[in-house]
C-alpha cells in the first residue's frame, strides 16, 4: 500500500511541475505582449504600468509556488540533522539505562 501511495505522489508531483512550467510560459508570453496592447491607449506610460503588473503577477505566482512546495525553500537538512542527533542520543541513553538496570538485576533479560 505504501509503495502505491509513493508512486501516486511521484505522478502528482510530475503533473504539478508540468502545470507550473506551462503557466510560467503563458504568463511571460502575456507579459511580453501586454505593452504592445497598452501602447496605443497609454503611450509611453505603458512601460511603468507593465513593470508594476509584472511585479504583482510574478510575485503572486512565486508565493503560490512557495506555498505548494515549501521544502524547496526551507532548510530541511538542518532540521533532519537535529532530529537524527536527538534520536541517536536517546537510543544511547536508553542502552546505558538498560545496562545499569540489568547490572542491578532489576530488569529481566530479553
Secondary structure, 3 states (H helix, E strand, C coil): CHHHHHHHHHHHHHHHHHHHHHHHHHHHHHHHHHHHHHHHHHHHHHHHHHHHHHHHHHHHHHHHHHHHCHHHCCCHHHHHHHHHHHHHHHHHHHHHHHHHHHHCCCCCCC
